[in-house]
């Protein structure tokens, strides 16, 4: 017995959830003044790219296993990347205050003054602004919710090649 709805519904649901998450992130930023740190921005980018995979899978509605596997592998890889970035931020947020790295330059400056892969290394090291916890819900910070959603969405897309509907 298959407990999942059709693949198209699952892919569409993933896309809609990601849209809701991105719109909520924009509300937190522009409505409540929660400025995203560099790690937050990279998590947003990963979430948007994952959303595009879900959208393409929804529109394509593949029936062949090779396409289902392609979308699943793409989605899982992007989810793992996003989860890794979120985990790095969670680690920074749980460091003792005396071990938190100092705040660095803004993301725009880093991207303008360094080659892309060097800038990526600098950002992924994290800095003081990435360690601060702003908005929380249910005792979890934004980065912790981000990690949960990357895992849930990664599992959702990973299951689709096995979904018989």
N, C-alpha and C positions, 0 to 999 in steps of 0.2 A: 504494500500500500504506500503510495506516494503522498507525503504530508505537505509538500510544497505546492503552491499554485503554479500556473504555467510559467515557463521560462521567461516569456515576454513580460508577464506581470512582475516576476522577481527582478528582472533587469530594470523595468520601469520604476518599481518601488525603490530600488537602490539609487536610481537617478533622482527621484523626488526627495528622498531622504537627504542626499548630498546637497541638493538645492536648498532645502530647509536649513541645513547646517551652515552653509555659506551665507545665506541671508541673515541667520542669527549672528554669525561672526561679524557681519557688516553692521548689524544693529548694535552689537556690543561696542564696536569701534566708533561708529558715528553717532549713535544715540546715547550711549552711556560713557563715552570717552575712554574706553579701554584700548589703548594703543597697542598694536601687535608688535612683538619683538621679532628679530630676524628668524628665529626658529618657528614662531607662529606663522610667519609669512610662508616659509617653506612647507609647513603642514597644510596651509590653505592651497598652495600650488598642487601638492600631492592629491588633496581631496578633489580639486577641480579636474585634474587629469583622470582620476578614478571615475569621476562623474561623466567625463567624456566617453570612457570605456563602457560604462553602463548605458549611456545614451546610444552609442553606436550599436551595442548589442540589442537594445530595444528596437531600434529602427530596422536593423538587419534581420532580427528574429531567426537566427540560424537553426537549422535542423541537423546539419552534418556535424559529426563529432569533431572534425578538425577545426571548425570555426568555434564551436563551443569551448574546446580546449584552448584555442588562441585567446579568446576573451577571458577565460578563467585564469590562465597563466599571466596575462597582462594585468588583470585586476589584482591578483595575489601579489605580484611583484611590486606594484604601486602601493598596495596596502601595507606590505612589509616595509617599504621605504618610509611611508608616512608614520607607521608605528615605531620605527627606529628613531625617527626625528622626535616624535612625541615622548618616547622613552628617555631620550637624552635630556629633554627639557624637564621631565619629571625628576630625573636624577639630580639635575641642577637645583630644582626647587626643594629637594629634600636634603641638600648639603647643609652642614652647620654654617651659620653666618660667617664665621671667620675663614671658611674655605671657598666661599662663593667668589668666582672671578670678578674682577673689576668690570665696570661697564665699558663697552668698546664704542667705536664710531658707529654711526647709523648704517643701515643696509645700503642705502644709495651711495654713500661714500665708499664703502667696501667694494661694491660692484664696479664703480667708476675707476677706482685706483688700483685694482688687482685683476689679473687674468681670472676668467670664470672659475676654474677649478681651484685656484688658490683662495678666491673669495668664498667658495663653497666650504673649503677646509676651515677657514676662519670662522664662518657662521656656525658650522656644526660643532666647533669647540664650545660655543656658547659664551655668554657674558652675563654680567650682573642683571641686566634688564630681563634676560631670559629666566632668571632664577626667582623673580618676584611673582607672587601669586596675587592676581586681582580678583576677578569674578569667580565665585564658586557656586555650585548647586549640589545639594545632597552631600556636602562635605568633600566634593571632588573639584579640583581645579579644571580649567579649560583644557590643559594638556592631558589630564587624565581622562576626561570625556572624549577627547580626540583619539586617544589610544583605544578606548573601548569601541568607538565607531569604526576605526580602521580595522579592528579585529572582526567585528560583526559584519561589516560590508565585504571584507576579504573572504570570510566564510560563506556569505551569501553567494558571491560570484563563483567561488571554488566548487560549490555544490551543483551548479547548473549543468555540467556535463553528465551528471548522474540523475538529473531530473528527467523523468520520462514524459512529462507533460509538455 
